[in-house]
């Protein structure tokens, strides 16, 4: 279906073509009538005198009906096609009609000249390549050729009774051809300048749009990174507060009812804060996913922020396991195998956060269960395994059958998603599921990247 704007342009173009045609025919009629009135003798002999746009041009007089109809046809062909949808076709038609009219009758009306300039401007503005622009300027070549031909072989003013056309052309026709040959390139250059300005504005608009999209993309990626850090760090400590408060309420000897109530309030407050924070993180993550944001992580990011906020690594895993053991009051072991080496800071940070999230999930969903953290160094990879002896996914499925909602540990919660995102950012992978002997197991494999400064290939600063 045609758009209203396009339909309006078609109507406006048709009106412009009709106006140019009517103006050209009206000008021709006025010249013929004026010539018939002034020179009665020419009417008697039936001869033709020439006219043009040049100053002091004579008028057509005593023109036969056939010649008058031909002149009228050329006037229409030199004006109405100027508004055709294809600029090349419009320019070729108008130029050919104007040249034939000038050669046969030495006639180009004011409307015809305006149509010539219009099609040259339109062709130069619409042309996307150099060919259309060259063609717009080349419209002046036929008129330049006519002027050169007349200048090379000047002819006297024809007497009454001679034929019409270049065979009896006078100086007025030469002047008219020179004027057209000079004005057409100017109109074409104006169209080129207009097209250049439009292209420049388009390029600027596209560049601004691209920069805006890129800035928004980076902002969404930063939101996703902040959401991940908040979940991995803040949620870990808040959940520890809740676990410690509950443990203290149950294990502190001689605790009064008021003290137990206060410990319970501490745990409730921590859990409420954790819920609110998860709600905020959900908004941040949905915003990042909707905008195509991608979290940025790795050694470069770690080194960039190390001076302001040192990030933990594998040497701090012992402290993390001890902290988890003290908070839950259950067994937690760290098992290390293979030759211990320093790895890329981004890999170490990813491993630390994966273990931290796995321990947090174990305390939340398998309270009282023993946890083993296994860290194995290999030549090409670092392998992690965090396994507990809790109920595991099978118990969660049983709860689901009793219409009890399963915990986010066994669903698409942010914890497991954050583990996978961290491992993927470091070039590794994470798998989760039921352990070999029951319980829940988190396994990760990360590339054993060595920092450049330790390989001897990096450059010192």
C-alpha positions as CSV (number, residue, x, y, z in Angstrom):
1,X,0.0,0.0,0.0
2,X,1.4,3.4,-0.9
3,X,2.4,5.7,1.9
4,X,0.5,9.0,2.3
5,X,3.8,11.0,2.0
6,X,4.7,9.2,-1.2
7,X,1.3,9.7,-2.7
8,X,1.5,13.4,-1.8
9,X,4.9,13.7,-3.6
10,X,3.4,12.0,-6.7
11,X,0.5,14.5,-6.7
12,X,2.9,17.4,-6.3
13,X,5.1,16.2,-9.1
14,X,2.2,15.8,-11.4
15,X,1.0,19.3,-10.6
16,X,4.4,20.7,-11.3
17,X,4.7,18.9,-14.6
18,X,1.3,20.1,-15.7
19,X,2.1,23.7,-14.6
20,X,5.3,23.7,-16.6
21,X,3.6,22.3,-19.7
22,X,0.7,24.8,-19.5
23,X,3.2,27.7,-19.0
24,X,5.3,26.5,-22.0
25,X,2.2,26.2,-24.3
26,X,0.8,29.5,-23.1
27,X,4.1,31.2,-23.9
28,X,4.2,29.7,-27.4
29,X,0.7,30.8,-28.0
30,X,1.4,34.3,-26.9
31,X,4.4,34.6,-29.2
32,X,2.4,33.3,-32.2
33,X,-0.4,35.7,-31.6
34,X,2.0,38.6,-31.1
35,X,3.9,37.8,-34.2
36,X,0.7,37.5,-36.3
37,X,-0.5,40.9,-35.1
38,X,2.8,42.7,-35.8
39,X,3.6,41.3,-39.2
40,X,0.6,40.9,-41.4
41,X,2.8,40.4,-44.5
42,X,4.4,37.3,-43.0
43,X,1.0,35.8,-42.5
44,X,0.2,36.4,-46.1
45,X,3.3,34.6,-47.4
46,X,3.1,31.8,-44.8
47,X,6.8,32.1,-43.8
48,X,8.4,31.4,-40.4
49,X,10.6,33.8,-38.4
50,X,12.6,32.5,-35.4
51,X,12.5,33.2,-31.7
52,X,14.3,32.3,-28.5
53,X,15.0,33.3,-24.9
54,X,17.8,35.7,-25.8
55,X,17.2,39.4,-25.4
56,X,15.7,41.0,-28.5
57,X,14.5,37.7,-30.0
58,X,12.0,37.8,-32.8
59,X,8.7,36.0,-32.7
60,X,7.3,33.1,-34.8
61,X,4.8,34.5,-37.3
62,X,2.8,33.0,-40.0
63,X,3.3,29.5,-38.8
64,X,1.2,26.8,-40.3
65,X,-1.1,24.6,-38.3
66,X,1.2,21.6,-38.6
67,X,4.2,23.5,-37.4
68,X,2.2,25.0,-34.6
69,X,1.1,21.6,-33.4
70,X,4.7,20.3,-33.7
71,X,5.9,23.3,-31.6
72,X,3.2,22.6,-29.0
73,X,4.2,18.9,-28.9
74,X,7.9,19.8,-28.4
75,X,7.0,22.3,-25.7
76,X,5.1,19.6,-23.8
77,X,7.9,17.0,-24.3
78,X,10.4,19.5,-23.0
79,X,8.5,20.2,-19.7
80,X,6.0,17.6,-18.6
81,X,8.5,14.6,-18.4
82,X,10.7,16.5,-16.0
83,X,8.7,15.0,-13.1
84,X,9.0,11.4,-14.2
85,X,9.9,9.0,-11.3
86,X,13.3,8.0,-12.8
87,X,15.6,11.0,-13.0
88,X,17.7,9.6,-15.9
89,X,14.6,9.0,-18.1
90,X,13.3,12.5,-17.2
91,X,16.6,14.2,-18.0
92,X,17.0,12.3,-21.3
93,X,13.5,13.1,-22.5
94,X,13.5,16.7,-21.6
95,X,17.0,17.3,-23.0
96,X,16.2,15.5,-26.3
97,X,13.0,17.4,-26.8
98,X,14.7,20.8,-26.0
99,X,17.5,20.1,-28.5
100,X,15.1,19.0,-31.3
101,X,12.9,22.1,-30.6
102,X,16.0,24.3,-30.8
103,X,17.3,22.7,-34.0
104,X,14.0,22.5,-35.9
105,X,12.3,25.7,-34.7
106,X,14.9,27.7,-32.7
107,X,12.4,27.5,-29.9
108,X,13.0,27.0,-26.2
109,X,10.5,28.6,-23.8
110,X,11.1,29.9,-20.4
111,X,9.3,26.9,-18.9
112,X,11.4,24.6,-21.1
113,X,14.6,26.2,-19.8
114,X,13.4,25.8,-16.2
115,X,12.6,22.2,-16.8
116,X,16.2,21.6,-18.2
117,X,17.7,23.1,-15.1
118,X,15.4,21.2,-12.9
119,X,16.2,17.8,-14.4
120,X,19.9,18.6,-14.2
121,X,19.6,19.5,-10.5
122,X,17.5,16.5,-9.8
123,X,19.7,14.0,-11.6
124,X,22.9,15.3,-9.8
125,X,21.2,15.2,-6.4
126,X,19.6,11.7,-6.9
127,X,22.7,10.1,-8.4
128,X,24.4,7.7,-6.0
129,X,27.5,7.2,-8.2
130,X,29.7,9.2,-10.5
131,X,27.9,8.2,-13.7
132,X,24.7,10.0,-12.9
133,X,26.6,13.2,-11.9
134,X,28.6,13.1,-15.1
135,X,25.3,12.6,-17.1
136,X,23.8,15.7,-15.3
137,X,26.7,17.9,-16.5
138,X,26.7,16.2,-19.9
139,X,23.2,17.6,-20.6
140,X,24.9,20.8,-21.5
141,X,27.0,19.2,-24.3
142,X,24.4,19.3,-27.1
143,X,23.7,23.0,-26.5
144,X,27.4,23.8,-26.4
145,X,27.8,21.9,-29.7
146,X,25.0,24.0,-31.3
147,X,26.6,27.2,-30.1
148,X,30.1,26.1,-31.5
149,X,28.6,25.1,-34.8
150,X,26.8,28.4,-35.2
151,X,29.9,30.4,-34.2
152,X,32.0,28.4,-36.7
153,X,29.7,29.1,-39.7
154,X,27.8,32.3,-39.1
155,X,24.8,32.8,-41.3
156,X,22.9,36.0,-42.2
157,X,19.4,36.6,-40.9
158,X,17.0,34.7,-43.1
159,X,14.7,36.5,-45.3
160,X,11.0,36.0,-45.4
161,X,10.2,32.8,-47.1
162,X,13.2,30.7,-46.0
163,X,12.8,27.5,-44.0
164,X,12.9,27.3,-40.2
165,X,15.7,25.6,-38.3
166,X,19.5,25.9,-38.0
167,X,19.8,26.4,-41.7
168,X,18.6,30.0,-41.2
169,X,19.5,30.5,-37.6
170,X,20.6,33.9,-36.4
171,X,22.6,35.2,-33.5
172,X,19.7,34.9,-31.1
173,X,19.9,31.1,-31.3
174,X,23.6,31.1,-30.6
175,X,23.1,33.2,-27.5
176,X,20.3,31.0,-26.3
177,X,22.5,27.8,-26.8
178,X,25.4,29.4,-24.8
179,X,23.0,30.4,-22.0
180,X,21.7,26.9,-21.7
181,X,25.1,25.3,-21.9
182,X,26.3,27.6,-19.1
183,X,23.3,27.3,-16.8
184,X,22.9,23.4,-16.9
185,X,26.3,22.7,-15.2
186,X,25.6,25.3,-12.5
187,X,22.3,23.5,-11.7
188,X,24.1,20.2,-11.7
189,X,26.7,21.5,-9.3
190,X,23.9,22.8,-7.0
191,X,22.4,19.3,-7.0
192,X,25.7,17.7,-6.1
193,X,26.3,20.2,-3.3
194,X,22.8,19.5,-1.9
195,X,23.4,15.7,-2.1
196,X,26.8,16.1,-0.3
197,X,25.2,18.0,2.5
198,X,22.5,15.4,2.9
199,X,25.1,12.6,2.9
200,X,27.2,14.4,5.5
201,X,24.2,14.8,7.8
202,X,23.4,11.1,7.3
203,X,26.9,10.1,8.2
204,X,26.9,12.3,11.3
205,X,23.5,10.9,12.4
206,X,24.7,7.3,11.9
207,X,27.9,7.9,13.8
208,X,26.0,9.5,16.7
209,X,23.5,6.6,16.7
210,X,26.4,4.0,16.7
211,X,28.2,5.8,19.5
212,X,25.0,5.9,21.6
213,X,24.3,2.2,21.1
214,X,27.9,1.4,21.9
215,X,27.7,3.5,25.1
216,X,24.4,1.8,26.1
217,X,25.9,-1.6,25.4
218,X,28.9,-0.9,27.6
219,X,26.7,0.5,30.3
220,X,24.5,-2.7,30.3
221,X,27.6,-4.8,30.4
222,X,28.8,-2.9,33.4
223,X,25.4,-3.3,35.1
224,X,25.7,-7.1,34.6
225,X,29.2,-7.1,36.1
226,X,28.1,-5.1,39.1
227,X,25.1,-7.4,39.6
228,X,27.4,-10.5,39.5
229,X,29.8,-9.0,42.0
230,X,27.0,-8.0,44.3
231,X,25.5,-11.5,44.2
232,X,28.9,-13.3,44.6
233,X,30.3,-11.0,47.4
234,X,27.5,-9.3,49.3
235,X,25.0,-12.2,49.1
236,X,27.7,-14.5,50.4
237,X,28.4,-12.4,53.5
238,X,24.7,-11.6,54.2
239,X,23.9,-15.3,54.0
240,X,26.7,-16.0,56.5
241,X,25.2,-13.5,58.9
242,X,21.9,-15.3,58.8
243,X,23.6,-18.7,59.2
244,X,25.8,-17.5,62.1
245,X,22.8,-15.9,63.9
246,X,20.8,-19.2,63.6
247,X,23.8,-21.2,64.7
248,X,24.4,-19.0,67.7
249,X,20.7,-19.2,68.7
250,X,20.8,-23.0,68.8
251,X,24.3,-23.6,70.2
252,X,24.9,-20.8,72.8
253,X,24.5,-22.4,76.2
254,X,22.3,-20.6,78.7
255,X,20.8,-18.2,76.1
256,X,17.8,-16.4,77.4
257,X,14.5,-16.2,75.5
258,X,15.2,-12.5,74.8
259,X,18.7,-13.3,73.4
260,X,17.3,-16.1,71.3
261,X,14.6,-13.7,70.0
262,X,17.3,-11.1,69.1
263,X,19.4,-13.7,67.2
264,X,16.2,-14.8,65.3
265,X,15.6,-11.1,64.5
266,X,19.1,-10.8,63.2
267,X,18.6,-13.8,60.9
268,X,15.3,-12.5,59.7
269,X,16.7,-9.1,58.9
270,X,19.6,-10.7,57.0
271,X,17.3,-12.9,55.0
272,X,15.0,-9.9,54.2
273,X,18.0,-7.9,53.0
274,X,19.1,-10.8,50.9
275,X,15.7,-11.0,49.3
276,X,15.6,-7.3,48.5
277,X,19.1,-7.5,47.0
278,X,18.1,-10.4,44.8
279,X,15.1,-8.4,43.6
280,X,17.4,-5.5,42.7
281,X,19.8,-7.9,41.0
282,X,17.0,-9.4,38.9
283,X,16.2,-5.9,37.6
284,X,19.8,-5.3,36.7
285,X,20.3,-8.6,35.0
286,X,17.0,-8.3,33.0
287,X,18.1,-4.9,31.8
288,X,21.5,-6.2,30.8
289,X,20.0,-9.2,28.9
290,X,17.3,-7.0,27.2
291,X,20.1,-4.7,25.8
292,X,22.4,-7.5,24.8
293,X,24.8,-6.6,27.5
294,X,27.8,-8.9,28.0
295,X,29.8,-9.1,31.2
296,X,33.4,-8.2,31.0
297,X,36.0,-10.0,33.1
298,X,39.5,-11.4,32.9
299,X,43.0,-10.6,33.8
300,X,43.0,-7.2,32.3
301,X,39.9,-6.1,34.3
302,X,41.5,-7.6,37.4
303,X,44.8,-5.8,37.0
304,X,43.0,-2.6,36.2
305,X,41.1,-2.6,39.5
306,X,43.8,-4.3,41.6
307,X,45.3,-1.0,42.9
308,X,41.9,0.2,44.2
309,X,40.4,-3.1,45.4
310,X,42.5,-6.3,45.5
311,X,40.6,-9.3,44.3
312,X,40.9,-12.7,46.0
313,X,42.5,-15.7,44.4
314,X,43.4,-19.3,45.0
315,X,45.7,-18.6,48.0
316,X,42.6,-17.3,49.9
317,X,40.6,-20.6,49.4
318,X,41.8,-21.9,52.7
319,X,40.4,-18.9,54.5
320,X,37.2,-19.2,52.6
321,X,36.8,-22.9,53.6
322,X,37.6,-22.2,57.2
323,X,35.1,-19.4,57.3
324,X,32.4,-21.7,55.9
325,X,33.3,-24.4,58.5
326,X,33.0,-21.9,61.3
327,X,29.8,-20.5,60.1
328,X,28.0,-23.8,59.6
329,X,29.6,-25.8,62.3
330,X,30.0,-28.8,60.0
331,X,33.0,-30.5,58.3
332,X,34.5,-28.7,55.3
333,X,37.7,-29.8,53.7
334,X,40.1,-28.3,51.1
335,X,41.9,-31.0,49.0
336,X,44.6,-29.8,46.7
337,X,46.5,-32.1,44.2
338,X,49.0,-31.6,41.5
339,X,51.9,-29.0,41.3
340,X,50.6,-25.7,42.7
341,X,51.4,-22.8,40.4
342,X,50.4,-19.2,40.1
343,X,47.7,-18.7,37.4
344,X,46.3,-15.8,35.6
345,X,44.5,-13.4,38.1
346,X,41.3,-13.7,36.0
347,X,41.3,-17.5,36.3
348,X,42.1,-17.4,40.0
349,X,39.3,-14.9,40.6
350,X,36.8,-17.0,38.7
351,X,37.8,-20.2,40.6
352,X,37.5,-18.4,44.0
353,X,34.0,-17.0,43.1
354,X,32.8,-20.4,41.9
355,X,33.9,-22.0,45.2
356,X,32.4,-19.2,47.2
357,X,29.0,-19.5,45.5
358,X,29.1,-23.3,45.8
359,X,29.8,-23.1,49.6
360,X,27.0,-20.5,50.0
361,X,24.5,-22.8,48.2
362,X,25.6,-25.8,50.3
363,X,24.9,-23.8,53.6
364,X,21.6,-22.6,52.3
365,X,20.2,-25.7,50.8
366,X,22.0,-28.5,52.7
367,X,22.5,-27.2,56.2
368,X,24.6,-29.5,58.3
369,X,26.0,-31.4,55.3
370,X,29.8,-31.9,55.0
371,X,31.5,-30.2,52.1
372,X,34.6,-31.2,50.2
373,X,36.4,-28.6,48.0
374,X,38.8,-30.3,45.6
375,X,41.4,-28.4,43.6
376,X,43.5,-30.2,41.1
377,X,46.2,-28.6,39.1
378,X,47.0,-30.1,35.7
379,X,49.3,-29.0,32.8
380,X,46.5,-27.5,30.7
381,X,43.6,-27.0,33.1
382,X,42.6,-26.2,36.6
383,X,39.7,-28.5,37.8
384,X,37.4,-27.7,40.7
385,X,34.9,-29.8,42.5
386,X,32.7,-28.8,45.4
387,X,30.6,-31.6,46.7
388,X,28.3,-32.0,49.7
389,X,26.5,-35.0,51.2
390,X,23.2,-33.3,51.5
391,X,19.8,-34.5,50.0
392,X,20.7,-33.4,46.4
393,X,18.5,-32.7,43.5
394,X,16.4,-35.9,44.0
395,X,15.1,-34.5,47.3
396,X,14.2,-31.2,45.5
397,X,12.3,-33.2,42.9
398,X,10.4,-35.0,45.7
399,X,9.5,-31.6,47.2
400,X,8.2,-30.4,43.9
401,X,5.9,-33.4,43.6
402,X,4.4,-32.3,47.1
403,X,3.8,-28.8,45.7
404,X,6.7,-27.5,47.7
405,X,8.8,-25.1,45.6
406,X,12.4,-26.2,45.0
407,X,15.2,-23.9,46.0
408,X,16.9,-21.7,43.5
409,X,20.0,-23.9,43.8
410,X,18.2,-26.5,41.6
411,X,16.6,-24.0,39.3
412,X,17.7,-21.2,37.1
413,X,18.8,-19.0,40.0
414,X,21.5,-16.3,39.7
415,X,24.0,-18.5,41.6
416,X,24.4,-21.2,39.0
417,X,24.1,-18.7,36.2
418,X,26.9,-16.6,37.8
419,X,29.2,-19.6,38.0
420,X,28.7,-20.4,34.3
421,X,29.2,-16.8,33.3
422,X,32.4,-16.5,35.3
423,X,33.8,-19.8,33.9
424,X,32.8,-18.7,30.3
425,X,34.5,-15.3,30.8
426,X,37.7,-17.1,31.8
427,X,37.5,-19.6,28.9
428,X,36.2,-22.6,30.9
429,X,33.0,-24.4,31.8
430,X,30.9,-25.4,34.8
431,X,28.6,-28.5,35.2
432,X,26.2,-29.0,38.2
433,X,24.1,-31.9,39.3
434,X,23.9,-34.9,41.6
435,X,27.2,-36.1,43.0
436,X,28.5,-39.7,42.5
437,X,27.5,-40.7,46.0
438,X,24.5,-38.4,46.4
439,X,24.3,-34.8,47.4
440,X,25.0,-31.9,45.1
441,X,28.2,-31.5,43.0
442,X,29.6,-28.5,41.2
443,X,32.5,-29.2,38.8
444,X,34.4,-26.6,36.9
445,X,37.3,-26.7,34.4
446,X,39.3,-23.5,33.8
447,X,42.3,-23.0,31.5
448,X,45.6,-23.1,33.3
449,X,46.8,-19.7,32.1
450,X,50.1,-18.4,33.4
451,X,50.6,-14.6,33.8
452,X,52.9,-13.1,31.3
453,X,55.3,-11.8,33.9
454,X,55.9,-15.4,35.1
455,X,56.5,-17.0,31.7
456,X,59.5,-14.7,30.9
457,X,57.8,-13.5,27.6
458,X,56.2,-10.4,29.1
459,X,57.8,-7.1,29.1
460,X,58.7,-5.4,32.3
461,X,57.5,-2.0,33.2
